[in-house]
Amino acid sequence: MSIDGLDDTTIARILTNTRRIALVGASANPSRPSNEVLGALLRLGYDVTPVNPGLAGTRLHGRVVAASLDDAAPLDMVELFRASERVLPAVRDAIRLGAKTIWMQLGVANEEAAALARAAGLVVVMNRCPLIERPRLGLTP
């Protein structure tokens, strides 16, 4: 079992039922994973809002970058491209804004933030990438 304790059925349900995603830590650099994942999720039909205060108002993959999660709401899932020790503020915002899922990208795991989100009723995915999980689970566009 993975670090987040979630089974394949739960991951598949998240990836199938999620529509609106806020991608925190979006980068304008096309060689950065957050930029690649943003573009791929959009091509897969997700409604993704990139979030990065330093890029607010610019466009990435045709989407206007939001300065904060408040500007990206409403949302189903918050995908975090942040250092593990820096995810707690975004998780608190996601809880306040009514997100259903916190998704921490590969290499990102924060048990304190995960416990807070779970206590608020959110599902927490850690150390995974949706672009790896979708084909692994046989999900097609």
Short mmCIF file of the C-alpha atoms (twelve columns), coordinates in Angstrom:
data_MODEL
# 
_entry.id   MODEL 
# 
loop_
_atom_site.group_PDB 
_atom_site.id 
_atom_site.type_symbol 
_atom_site.label_atom_id 
_atom_site.label_alt_id 
_atom_site.label_comp_id 
_atom_site.label_asym_id 
_atom_site.label_seq_id 
_atom_site.Cartn_x 
_atom_site.Cartn_y 
_atom_site.Cartn_z 
_atom_site.pdbx_PDB_model_num 
ATOM 1   C CA . MET A 1   0.000   0.000  0.000   1 
ATOM 2   C CA . SER A 2   1.200   3.523  -0.722  1 
ATOM 3   C CA . ILE A 3   2.078   6.223  1.794   1 
ATOM 4   C CA . ASP A 4   -1.447  7.680  1.620   1 
ATOM 5   C CA . GLY A 5   -3.134  4.331  2.334   1 
ATOM 6   C CA . LEU A 6   -5.552  4.696  -0.584  1 
ATOM 7   C CA . ASP A 7   -6.564  1.777  -2.753  1 
ATOM 8   C CA . ASP A 8   -6.823  1.800  -6.536  1 
ATOM 9   C CA . THR A 9   -10.610 2.093  -6.463  1 
ATOM 10  C CA . THR A 10  -10.412 5.325  -4.480  1 
ATOM 11  C CA . ILE A 11  -7.743  6.808  -6.749  1 
ATOM 12  C CA . ALA A 12  -9.749  5.854  -9.849  1 
ATOM 13  C CA . ARG A 13  -12.900 7.413  -8.365  1 
ATOM 14  C CA . ILE A 14  -11.031 10.669 -7.666  1 
ATOM 15  C CA . LEU A 15  -9.600  10.813 -11.180 1 
ATOM 16  C CA . THR A 16  -12.958 9.971  -12.746 1 
ATOM 17  C CA . ASN A 17  -15.213 12.245 -10.671 1 
ATOM 18  C CA . THR A 18  -13.007 15.307 -10.279 1 
ATOM 19  C CA . ARG A 19  -13.678 18.146 -12.711 1 
ATOM 20  C CA . ARG A 20  -12.292 21.390 -11.228 1 
ATOM 21  C CA . ILE A 21  -8.662  21.369 -10.130 1 
ATOM 22  C CA . ALA A 22  -6.527  24.157 -8.689  1 
ATOM 23  C CA . LEU A 23  -2.877  23.415 -9.427  1 
ATOM 24  C CA . VAL A 24  -0.782  25.202 -6.791  1 
ATOM 25  C CA . GLY A 25  2.810   25.879 -7.760  1 
ATOM 26  C CA . ALA A 26  2.206   26.169 -11.490 1 
ATOM 27  C CA . SER A 27  5.319   27.111 -13.440 1 
ATOM 28  C CA . ALA A 28  5.747   28.956 -16.723 1 
ATOM 29  C CA . ASN A 29  8.866   26.871 -17.418 1 
ATOM 30  C CA . PRO A 30  7.834   24.100 -19.851 1 
ATOM 31  C CA . SER A 31  10.521  21.788 -18.462 1 
ATOM 32  C CA . ARG A 32  8.971   21.861 -14.965 1 
ATOM 33  C CA . PRO A 33  6.667   18.967 -14.029 1 
ATOM 34  C CA . SER A 34  3.914   21.341 -12.879 1 
ATOM 35  C CA . ASN A 35  3.775   22.907 -16.336 1 
ATOM 36  C CA . GLU A 36  3.645   19.516 -18.051 1 
ATOM 37  C CA . VAL A 37  0.957   18.180 -15.706 1 
ATOM 38  C CA . LEU A 38  -1.133  21.338 -16.141 1 
ATOM 39  C CA . GLY A 39  -1.142  20.971 -19.916 1 
ATOM 40  C CA . ALA A 40  -1.840  17.245 -19.804 1 
ATOM 41  C CA . LEU A 41  -4.737  17.582 -17.354 1 
ATOM 42  C CA . LEU A 42  -6.303  20.249 -19.555 1 
ATOM 43  C CA . ARG A 43  -5.958  17.977 -22.604 1 
ATOM 44  C CA . LEU A 44  -7.653  15.208 -20.622 1 
ATOM 45  C CA . GLY A 45  -10.674 17.474 -20.124 1 
ATOM 46  C CA . TYR A 46  -10.176 18.652 -16.559 1 
ATOM 47  C CA . ASP A 47  -10.982 22.288 -15.750 1 
ATOM 48  C CA . VAL A 48  -7.639  23.334 -14.254 1 
ATOM 49  C CA . THR A 49  -6.743  26.711 -12.806 1 
ATOM 50  C CA . PRO A 50  -3.021  27.303 -12.320 1 
ATOM 51  C CA . VAL A 51  -2.181  29.037 -9.028  1 
ATOM 52  C CA . ASN A 52  1.003   31.036 -8.532  1 
ATOM 53  C CA . PRO A 53  1.040   34.528 -7.014  1 
ATOM 54  C CA . GLY A 54  4.185   35.448 -8.952  1 
ATOM 55  C CA . LEU A 55  2.484   34.678 -12.280 1 
ATOM 56  C CA . ALA A 56  -1.026  35.929 -11.420 1 
ATOM 57  C CA . GLY A 57  -2.875  37.339 -14.414 1 
ATOM 58  C CA . THR A 58  -0.618  35.718 -17.000 1 
ATOM 59  C CA . ARG A 59  -1.650  32.675 -19.033 1 
ATOM 60  C CA . LEU A 60  -0.343  29.127 -18.914 1 
ATOM 61  C CA . HIS A 61  -1.682  26.677 -21.487 1 
ATOM 62  C CA . GLY A 62  -4.399  29.247 -22.226 1 
ATOM 63  C CA . ARG A 63  -5.574  29.470 -18.618 1 
ATOM 64  C CA . VAL A 64  -5.327  32.625 -16.513 1 
ATOM 65  C CA . VAL A 65  -3.092  32.078 -13.498 1 
ATOM 66  C CA . ALA A 66  -4.784  32.796 -10.171 1 
ATOM 67  C CA . ALA A 67  -2.933  34.487 -7.326  1 
ATOM 68  C CA . SER A 68  -4.490  32.260 -4.658  1 
ATOM 69  C CA . LEU A 69  -6.860  29.369 -4.106  1 
ATOM 70  C CA . ASP A 70  -9.570  31.912 -3.301  1 
ATOM 71  C CA . ASP A 71  -9.246  33.171 -6.875  1 
ATOM 72  C CA . ALA A 72  -9.451  29.603 -8.233  1 
ATOM 73  C CA . ALA A 73  -12.629 28.595 -6.381  1 
ATOM 74  C CA . PRO A 74  -14.929 26.778 -6.709  1 
ATOM 75  C CA . LEU A 75  -12.817 23.637 -6.886  1 
ATOM 76  C CA . ASP A 76  -13.012 19.894 -6.370  1 
ATOM 77  C CA . MET A 77  -9.340  19.114 -5.947  1 
ATOM 78  C CA . VAL A 78  -6.220  21.016 -4.968  1 
ATOM 79  C CA . GLU A 79  -3.078  19.592 -6.537  1 
ATOM 80  C CA . LEU A 80  0.075   20.648 -4.726  1 
ATOM 81  C CA . PHE A 81  3.415   21.175 -6.410  1 
ATOM 82  C CA . ARG A 82  4.991   22.572 -3.245  1 
ATOM 83  C CA . ALA A 83  7.720   21.418 -0.905  1 
ATOM 84  C CA . SER A 84  6.247   19.073 1.708   1 
ATOM 85  C CA . GLU A 85  6.933   21.526 4.520   1 
ATOM 86  C CA . ARG A 86  5.053   24.296 2.652   1 
ATOM 87  C CA . VAL A 87  1.699   22.623 1.899   1 
ATOM 88  C CA . LEU A 88  -0.124  23.341 5.164   1 
ATOM 89  C CA . PRO A 89  -1.380  26.861 4.255   1 
ATOM 90  C CA . ALA A 90  -2.801  25.611 0.938   1 
ATOM 91  C CA . VAL A 91  -4.451  22.664 2.701   1 
ATOM 92  C CA . ARG A 92  -6.083  25.032 5.193   1 
ATOM 93  C CA . ASP A 93  -7.362  27.161 2.312   1 
ATOM 94  C CA . ALA A 94  -8.643  24.086 0.469   1 
ATOM 95  C CA . ILE A 95  -10.597 23.023 3.557   1 
ATOM 96  C CA . ARG A 96  -12.079 26.503 3.958   1 
ATOM 97  C CA . LEU A 97  -13.062 26.612 0.275   1 
ATOM 98  C CA . GLY A 98  -14.823 23.241 0.324   1 
ATOM 99  C CA . ALA A 99  -12.427 21.140 -1.752  1 
ATOM 100 C CA . LYS A 100 -13.056 17.413 -1.725  1 
ATOM 101 C CA . THR A 101 -9.515  16.200 -2.420  1 
ATOM 102 C CA . ILE A 102 -5.947  17.203 -1.657  1 
ATOM 103 C CA . TRP A 103 -3.474  15.703 -4.126  1 
ATOM 104 C CA . MET A 104 0.205   16.012 -3.217  1 
ATOM 105 C CA . GLN A 105 2.458   15.393 -6.209  1 
ATOM 106 C CA . LEU A 106 5.337   12.929 -6.406  1 
ATOM 107 C CA . GLY A 107 7.836   13.649 -3.650  1 
ATOM 108 C CA . VAL A 108 5.299   15.625 -1.619  1 
ATOM 109 C CA . ALA A 109 3.968   14.227 1.657   1 
ATOM 110 C CA . ASN A 110 2.969   16.006 4.846   1 
ATOM 111 C CA . GLU A 111 1.288   13.952 7.548   1 
ATOM 112 C CA . GLU A 112 0.235   16.991 9.618   1 
ATOM 113 C CA . ALA A 113 -1.518  18.562 6.630   1 
ATOM 114 C CA . ALA A 114 -3.009  15.200 5.657   1 
ATOM 115 C CA . ALA A 115 -4.428  14.639 9.151   1 
ATOM 116 C CA . LEU A 116 -5.959  18.126 9.181   1 
ATOM 117 C CA . ALA A 117 -7.572  17.570 5.767   1 
ATOM 118 C CA . ARG A 118 -8.860  14.098 6.656   1 
ATOM 119 C CA . ALA A 119 -10.366 15.439 9.897   1 
ATOM 120 C CA . ALA A 120 -12.267 17.958 7.745   1 
ATOM 121 C CA . GLY A 121 -13.577 15.153 5.509   1 
ATOM 122 C CA . LEU A 122 -11.226 15.526 2.534   1 
ATOM 123 C CA . VAL A 123 -9.536  12.634 0.778   1 
ATOM 124 C CA . VAL A 124 -5.758  13.021 0.761   1 
ATOM 125 C CA . VAL A 125 -3.484  11.617 -1.935  1 
ATOM 126 C CA . MET A 126 0.251   11.855 -1.298  1 
ATOM 127 C CA . ASN A 127 3.365   11.202 -3.355  1 
ATOM 128 C CA . ARG A 128 1.485   10.393 -6.565  1 
ATOM 129 C CA . CYS A 129 1.049   11.885 -10.006 1 
ATOM 130 C CA . PRO A 130 -2.316  11.738 -11.802 1 
ATOM 131 C CA . LEU A 131 -0.502  11.290 -15.122 1 
ATOM 132 C CA . ILE A 132 1.058   8.091  -13.798 1 
ATOM 133 C CA . GLU A 133 -2.049  6.886  -11.970 1 
ATOM 134 C CA . ARG A 134 -4.488  7.285  -14.889 1 
ATOM 135 C CA . PRO A 135 -2.759  4.854  -17.265 1 
ATOM 136 C CA . ARG A 136 -1.772  2.527  -14.414 1 
ATOM 137 C CA . LEU A 137 -5.464  2.210  -13.566 1 
ATOM 138 C CA . GLY A 138 -6.530  1.858  -17.206 1 
ATOM 139 C CA . LEU A 139 -8.374  5.175  -17.282 1 
ATOM 140 C CA . THR A 140 -8.776  6.590  -20.742 1 
ATOM 141 C CA . PRO A 141 -9.479  10.203 -21.698 1 
# 
